[in-house]
Amino acid sequence: MSDPKPAPGTASPTGGDASSPRAVLFSGARVFDGRSDELTAPTSVLIVDGKIALVGGTEDVPSHALTIDADGRTLTPGFIDAHAHVMLQPTVPEMAGSDLAHHALYGASMAKLYLSRGYTTIRDTGGNTFSLKRAIDSGMNQGPRIYPSGPIISQTAGHGDFTPMSEPARLLGGHRDNMQRDGHLLVVDGVSDMLQAVRYVLGRGASQVKLAVGGGCASDRDPLDVTEFTAEEIEAAVKAAGDWNTYVATHVYNPTGIRRAVEAGARTIEHGNLVDAETLELMKDHGTWLCPQVIVYVSDPPGLAEVTKEKFAQAREGLDTLFELTKKTGFDRIGFGSDIISAPDTLAGINEEFVHRTKWFSPAEILRQATGNNGRLVALAGMRNPYPGTLGVIEPGALADVLLVDGNPLDDPSVLTDPERNLLVIVKDGQVVKNALADDR
């Protein structure tokens, strides 16, 4: 993919190349629409001015439209990573000792990488992505649409508190760590501080709020069984987010923390690896979404302490029970995320997630999770949705993020793990950001 070089004042609102045609016709494409179990017969899909204008038929095709002969290949919606951390890819020592500019350089590079892997949208669930989002939306940088959470909000000694052990408590005049200083994390305690934190991140432009309400794998101090934030603190966050017409997403593994978050009104559970049947039924009754990940647990990130490795193993072992319970209970509000942190090489292979999930789900279920399901999930942002419209599907009126795949991922998801070869065309916001068919002519 080449870097976009829009003329001043002509940048795409979502970071594509303004010179790309505003009408694109795919002919002879077998369409996965983001909802179905099967591909269509070869058909045409017309994109005009950033939206899907027509599926089937070729009437009213603008004379200036770029025509792409799909030749029976698969056309899918652009992928959505609903649990990303695009700014948090430096190694842990680098993050501790670098500044926001260093993180931003990583973030810009990783955003372009995401798009090259077919991810036209990410929901960033922790990190200072506000400026990166603006740079992409203005056309300054290439990358996916970003639904930003801003800093993860954590309690003292919670999943987002990386204050050095040598640093005195803030009660004794201690200072916030670099990750808080740079806007990736925010540590608060009590209802009053929680309200201030939520209002702050929403005022910065967050589309949803991210709380850590249970122990985490990547944090040394809090075992996975720990429940974080009181019910009153979580309820305050939910109320403040609701006043801004959006929602709260919650990091948590254990059933107690999940129940507390669900009963307080959180709309998504991030991870949930240690859930039990009763708690999953509670989530089902409340219409709560589950956003799990697999790739992050397959191999431990480098440089982990032994206690952290043990937590990753515990979370990994919980995946079988988690997904077996979703099947048994008919729970289908399941998203698709990665949660890759401090591992650019792993992020480069992010599409392995499609293959890892085949242990529990059919290829069609997995593709729905990464497209139609995630489109519904990000839409929970309501009036704070930075990209109003329908994402994750190919249907008239939907936002035009599509991929042309050489192969059939419903038969063999592994074709997605070689995006350089098999993602032939990438369209975001109706603009072509990669066209290997044209390059091959």
N, C-alpha and C positions, 0 to 999 in steps of 0.2 A: 504494500500500500504506500502510495506517495503522500508526502505531507501536503495538506491543502494550502494554497496560496491565494486566498480571496483578495480581490481589490478592495481598497478602503470603502467601507459602507455596504459591501455586498456579501458579507459573511452569512452563512446559514445560521439560523437560530439554534441549531443543535450540532454545530461543529463539522459539517460536511464541506465540500468544495462548492462554492457558489457557481462555478462554471459548469457543474453537472447539469444535465437536462432535467427540467421539472416534470417531464413525462417519460415514463419507462414502461415498455410493454414486454412482458415475458410471454413467449409463445411456446406451446408444447411442454408445459411444466406439469409434473405430478405434484399436487399441492397437499401438504400437511397443514391443516388450518389452525392448529393449536388446541383443538377440542376433540377431534375424531380419533378413531383407532386405525384408520386406513388412509392411504393416499387416494387422491382423485385419479380419474383417467386423465391423460394429457389435456391440458386446457390452457387458457390465457389468463393473465393477471395484468391489469392496467393500473399504473400508479400515476397520479396527477397531483402536483402541488403538495407533496408530502403525505398524501393519503391514498389508501386503496380505493380506486374509483370503480373497478369492475372485476369480477371473477367469472370467467366464461364469456365467450363472445368477443368480438373485435369492433363493435360499432362505436362510433364517436372517438376513435383513437386520433389524437392530435397529429397533424402532419409532421411536427418536429420531434415526435417521440423517438427515443432510443429503443430499438427493438433488439431483444436478446433471445436467441433461439435456445431454449432449455433442452430441447432434444430428448425429452423423457426424463430428465433429471428431477431431483426433488427440490421443491421450493418450500421453505419453512419460515415461520416468523423468526425474527431476530431473537437470540437467546437473552435471558434475563438472569443475572446472578443476584439473588435476593439477600445475600449475606456476604458482602464484600468489604475489604479494607484496603482501598487502593493506595492510600497514603502511608500505610504502615508496612512497607516492604523492606526498608533497611533492616539489617540484622539487629538483634537486641542490643549489643554493645554500641552499634552505630546510632540507634535511636536514643540511647541514654546520653551519648556524647555529641550529638549533632544538633543543628538548628532547623528551623522550619523551612529555610531555603533548601536544605539538603533533602528533606522529606518531599518538598514540592517537585524537585527534579526527578526523584524516584516516582512520584505520583503521576507526573506527565508521561513518563516512559511506560509505566504500567497501564495507564489509561489507553494508550495506543495499542499495547499488547492485547488488552481485553477486546478491543474492537476487532483486531486481526483474528481473534479466536471465535468471532461471531456474536459477541456480547454487545448488543446495541443499547442495553440498559443495565445499570447496576443500582441496587439499593445499598448504599454504603452505610454500614451499621456501626461506625465508630472511626472517627478521624476528622481532621480539619480539612475538609474537601471543598469548602465554600468558594475559594478563589479558583481552584481547579475546575469546578463546575462552571463558573462564569467564563473561564478561558475557553472551555469546550463549546459552551453555548454560543459564544461570540465568534467562533471559527478560528480563534488564535491557536488552539491545539486540537488534535484529533483524539477522539475518545467516545465512550458511550454516554448516553443520558445518565445523569447522576441524581438519585434521590438521596440527599444528604441527611444524616442524623446529627452531624457535628460530633462533639465529644461524647464518649460513653459516660453516663452519669453513674457514679459508684459511691458507696459508703466508705468511710474510713476502714482500712484493712479489708476492703472488698476486692472484687475482680479487677477494678480499674485503678487501684491504689498501688502505684509502684514507687512510692516515696522510699528512698534508701533507709535501711534500718538504722543507719548512723544519724539520720536527721531527727531532731526533736519533734514531738507532736506539734501540730499547729496550735493546740491549746497552750503550748509552752513557747510559742514564737517561732516554730519551725516554718520552713518555706515549702511551697509546692514544687514537685519534681518537674523535670523538663517536659514530660509528656503532657502535664497539665498546663504548664506555661505556654506550650505551643498549640493548645486547643484541641488535643486529641482525647484527653480524659478530663473529667471534672469530678472531684471528690466533695461530697456534701453530707451533712447529717442533720436530721430533723426536718419537720414539715416546712418551716419557714425557708430554710436554705434550698430545699427541694423545689419549692415554688419559684424561687429566684432563678435556680438553674434551668428549669424547664422554660421559663419565660425568656431567659437569655438565649438559649439555643434556637428557640423558635424565632426570636427577633433577629438572629443572625441569618436565618433562611432555612432552617431545618424543615424537611417535609414530614418527619416523624421524630419521635423522641426515643432514645435507646437507654434503658436502665439495665444494670447488672444486679439481679435479685437473687443470685446464688453463686456458689464457688465456681472457679474456672480452672481450665487446664493450664493456661499459659501464665497464671499468677501463682506465686510460691506460697502465699500465706493462707489461702482459703481453700480447704478441702471441698470436694464436690457436694458433700452432704450439707454444707453450710447454707443457711437461708439468710439473705441480705435484704436490708430495708424492711421496716415494719409495714404492716398493712396500711397504716395511716399515711406513711410516706409515699407508698405506691399509689394509693387513692388520690393523694394530692397531685401527683404527677399526671395521673389519668384525667383528673378534673381540669388541670391547667391546660393540658393538650387538647381536651375536648372543647375548652373555651376558644381555642384556636382552630377548631374544626379539623383536628387530626388525631393521631392515636399514639399509643405507647407500645414499643417492642421491648421484649425482655429476654436477656441472657439468663438461662437457668438450666440445670441438668436434673435436679432432684424433685421428687413429687411434692414435697412440702412447699418448696419455693414456687413450683408451677401452680399449685392450687392457690397460693396466696396471690400470685399475679393475675390469674384468671378471675378470681372472685373480686379483685380490685378493679377489673375492667380492662386489663391489658389485652391487646388484639392479636399479638403474635408471641409465640414461644420460640426462641432461638435455641437450637440444640435439642433439649428434651430427652437426651439419651437414656436417662434412668427413670423414665416415666413408668407408672404402673397402670393397670387396666382401669381402675376407678378414676384416676386422674385424667386419663385420656377420654373417658366418657364425659367427665366434667367439661373438658375442652370442647368436645363435640356438642354438648348441650348449649354452651355459650357461643358457639360459632367462632371459636378461637382458631387461628392458623398455627400450623407447625412448620417451622423452617429448619430442617435438619441438613447436615453435611456429612459426607463420607471421606472425601479425599484428604481432608486435614488430619484424619485419624489413621490413615493407612500406613503412614510412616512418620515417625517423630521428627519434628523440625530440629535442625542441628543446634547443638549447644545447650540442651535442656539439662536442668538439675535432675537428680534421681527422683525426687519427690514429684516433679512435674511429669517425668516419663511415666510414673505410676498412675497419675491422673489421666494421662492420655490413654493408657492401656485400659483403665476402668471405663472411660467413655467409649472406647472402641468396642469393648465387650458388650456394652449396652445396646449397640445398634441392632443386633439380631432380635432382642426382645422388643425394642421400640417398633421396628417395622413389622414384626409378626403381630403385634397388638393392633397396628393400624389396619392390617388385613382382616384380623378377626373381628374388629369393631366396625369395619366399613368406614373408617376415618379417611377422608379424601381431601381435606384442606391442607395439602402438603406442598410446600414450596421447594425450591431448588437453590442451594447456596454452596459456597466453597469455604469461607472463613479462613482463607490462606493469609498468614501473617509472616513477615520476615523470611519469605521463601520465594524469591522471584523465579527460580527454576521450576518450582512446583506450580506457580501461577502460569508459567508458559505451557504446562501440560494440564491446564484446568479441565480440558474436555475429557480427561480420564474419568471425571465424575459420572459421565453418561454410562461408562462401562462398569464402574464400581457398583452402581445401583442395580445392575441386572441381577445381582444376587437375590434381590427382594421384589423387583418390579419388572413389568414388561417394558420393552422399548417404547411403546406408545405411551404408557403411563409416565415414563421418565421424560419424554419429550413434552408432554402436557405440563409436567411440573415446571420445566424450564421455560415454557412459553405461556400458554393460556392461564395456567394456575398462577404463575408469578405476575402476570398482567393484572389479575384480580387482586393479588396481594398488594402490589405497589399502589393500586387505586384506593386502598384504605386511607391514603393521605387526604382524600376528600378535597376540601377547598385549598389545601396547601400543596396539592399536586402541581409540581412545576411543569408538567407536560400534559395538560388536559387532553383527554382522548383515550381511545382504547388501544392498549398495547398487548402483544403476545398472541395475536390472532391474525389470520388473513381473511378478511371479509370487508365488504364495502363500508367505507367510512372509518376504518381503523387507521391508525398511524402507520406509515409505510416503512417499517423496518423488516427487511426480508433477507433470506440467505438462499443461494442456489448451491445445492450440495451434489457432488458427483458421487452417486451411490444412494442407497435407501437406508437411512438410519433406523427405520422401523424394522428392517430385517437384520441390520448389523450396525449397532451404534458406534462400533470402533472406527467407522469411516470418519467420524467427527474428530478423532484424536490426531488426525493429520491435516490440520486446517490449511497449511500452505498448499497442499496438493488438492484437497477435496472441497474446501470452501471456495468455489469458483467466483461467486459474485456476492458482495456484501453491500446492501443498501440500507442506509439509515436516514430517516426523515425524508425519504423519497430521493435521496441523492446517492449516487454510486460512489462508494469509497474504495471498492476493489472490483475489477472486472478482468479476471484471468482469461476469459474467452477472447476479449479484445486484445489482450497482451499477446496471446498465442497466434494471432492472425499474421 
